Amino acid sequence: MDLKKDFNEKIFAELYIKKHKKILRKLGHYYAKKLKNVGFSEGRIIDVGCGFGEMCMVLAEEIPGCEVVGVDLSKPLLDYARNSIHEGTIKKKVKFEMGNVEKMSFEDDSFDAVFNVNMVHCVSNPISMLNEIERILKPDGHLFIKDLRYSYLKVFEKEINNAFNIEQAKKMIGDSELREGAFSCSLLWWNFEV
């Protein structure tokens, strides 16, 4: 079945969740460990383009003193996220909101940590999203951006066709208002972290 990539279509959203749930849970644990390693134990975290919220829930479980907000435009993915929140403390710590990541409603300097995973290649104006991320991140905040890297692996994964190569990603980061940070890449991903 070849479905058009439309996160507002329930069938596509369900397939997307099934395909990506394990990797996003793993990334949640990875990023929680990174935050703990720099002494982060409380504060406000946002996942810009949270999808079905898996990473948000892992971060809330792993970092007891945090409040986590997930923002996305997909109603089916947000519905799944809201229905997946466990009772108890996690439910009090995690909130999912519908919103455009290119123009968010949050105040300046609102978040201690910002995550943006696999969204740069999905939005129509990535620089607007990156500028919004900078606007809502506190001056001493932590930033983690991860996105697909355009490569020969596009033969196996069609989504890579929409991704940016390393030079394009670096230029985009440079053209945005993002503060200075560290750029790295692997076979499948490029990363920008502050």
C-alpha positions in Angstrom: 0.0 0.0 0.0 1.5 3.3 -1.1 0.0 6.1 1.1 0.6 9.7 0.6 2.6 11.2 3.5 -0.2 13.0 5.3 0.0 13.1 9.1 -3.7 14.2 9.3 -4.8 11.0 7.6 -5.6 8.4 10.3 -4.3 5.4 8.4 -1.0 7.1 7.5 -0.6 8.3 11.2 -1.2 4.7 12.5 1.4 3.3 10.1 3.9 6.1 11.1 3.4 5.3 14.8 3.9 1.6 14.3 7.1 2.2 12.2 8.7 4.9 14.5 7.5 4.0 18.1 10.6 2.0 19.1 13.2 4.5 17.7 11.5 7.5 19.4 11.3 5.6 22.7 15.0 4.8 22.4 15.8 8.5 21.5 13.8 9.6 24.6 16.1 7.5 26.8 19.2 8.7 25.0 18.2 12.4 25.4 17.2 11.9 29.0 20.6 10.5 29.7 22.3 13.4 27.9 20.3 15.9 30.0 21.1 14.1 33.2 24.8 14.1 32.3 24.8 17.9 32.2 23.0 18.1 35.6 19.5 18.8 34.2 17.0 17.5 36.8 14.1 19.9 36.5 12.6 22.5 34.2 10.4 23.0 31.2 11.0 20.8 28.1 9.3 21.1 24.7 9.3 18.7 21.8 8.7 20.8 18.7 7.0 18.5 16.3 6.3 15.8 18.9 4.2 13.6 16.7 2.6 10.8 18.8 4.4 12.0 21.9 6.6 8.9 22.7 9.7 10.9 23.4 7.8 13.4 25.6 6.5 10.5 27.8 10.0 9.0 28.2 11.5 12.3 29.1 8.8 12.8 31.8 9.4 9.4 33.2 13.2 9.7 33.3 13.5 13.3 34.6 11.2 13.6 37.6 11.4 17.3 38.1 10.4 18.3 34.5 7.3 19.5 32.8 7.0 18.4 29.2 5.1 20.0 26.4 4.6 18.5 22.9 3.5 20.5 20.0 2.3 19.2 16.6 -0.2 19.9 13.9 -1.4 16.4 13.3 -4.7 15.7 15.1 -4.5 11.8 14.7 -0.9 11.9 16.2 -1.9 14.2 19.1 -5.0 12.1 19.8 -2.8 9.1 20.1 -0.4 10.9 22.3 -3.1 12.2 24.7 -4.6 8.7 24.9 -1.2 7.2 25.7 -0.4 9.2 28.7 -0.3 7.0 31.8 -2.2 7.8 34.9 -0.5 9.3 37.9 2.5 11.6 37.8 3.2 11.4 34.1 -0.3 12.7 33.3 0.4 15.8 35.5 3.7 16.5 33.8 3.0 16.0 30.1 0.8 18.2 27.9 0.2 18.0 24.2 -0.9 21.0 22.2 -1.9 21.5 18.6 0.2 24.2 17.0 2.2 25.4 14.1 6.0 24.9 14.8 6.8 27.8 12.5 4.8 30.3 14.7 4.4 29.1 18.3 2.3 30.8 20.9 4.8 30.5 23.8 6.5 33.5 25.4 10.2 34.2 24.7 12.7 32.3 26.8 10.0 29.8 28.0 11.8 26.5 27.9 15.0 25.0 29.5 15.3 22.3 26.9 14.0 22.1 23.3 13.9 19.0 21.2 13.2 18.8 17.4 13.5 15.4 15.9 12.9 14.6 12.2 11.0 17.9 11.5 13.4 20.1 9.6 12.7 18.3 6.3 9.0 18.1 7.0 8.1 21.8 7.4 7.5 24.3 4.6 9.9 26.9 6.1 12.5 25.3 8.3 14.3 28.5 9.1 11.1 30.0 10.5 10.8 26.9 12.8 14.5 27.2 13.8 14.1 30.9 14.6 11.0 30.1 16.8 13.0 27.4 18.6 15.7 30.0 19.4 13.0 32.5 20.5 11.4 30.1 23.1 14.7 28.6 24.4 16.1 30.2 27.5 19.6 31.8 27.2 21.2 29.0 29.1 18.9 26.3 27.6 19.7 23.0 26.0 18.9 22.4 22.3 18.8 19.1 20.4 17.9 19.0 16.7 18.1 15.7 14.8 17.0 15.2 11.3 17.4 12.7 8.4 20.5 13.1 6.3 20.2 12.9 2.5 22.3 10.0 1.3 22.4 6.9 -0.9 20.2 5.2 1.7 17.3 6.9 -0.1 17.2 3.6 -2.1 15.9 1.9 1.1 14.0 4.7 2.8 11.9 7.0 0.6 11.6 9.7 3.2 15.4 10.4 2.8 14.6 11.9 -0.6 13.1 14.9 1.2 16.1 15.3 3.6 18.9 17.9 3.5 22.5 16.9 2.8 25.2 18.0 5.3 26.1 21.2 3.5 22.5 22.3 3.2 21.8 21.5 6.8 24.9 23.5 8.0 23.9 26.5 5.7 20.3 26.4 7.1 21.5 26.4 10.7 23.9 29.3 9.8 21.1 31.3 8.1 18.8 30.9 11.1 19.0 32.9 14.3 20.0 29.8 16.3 22.9 30.4 18.8 26.2 28.7 18.2 26.3 24.9 18.8 27.9 21.7 17.8 27.1 20.0 14.5 27.6 16.3 14.0 26.4 13.6 11.6 26.1 9.9 11.3 25.2 7.6 8.4 21.5 8.4 8.8 21.2 11.6 10.7 22.6 15.1 11.2 22.5 16.7 14.7 22.8 20.2 16.0 23.2 20.6 19.8 23.7 23.4 22.2 
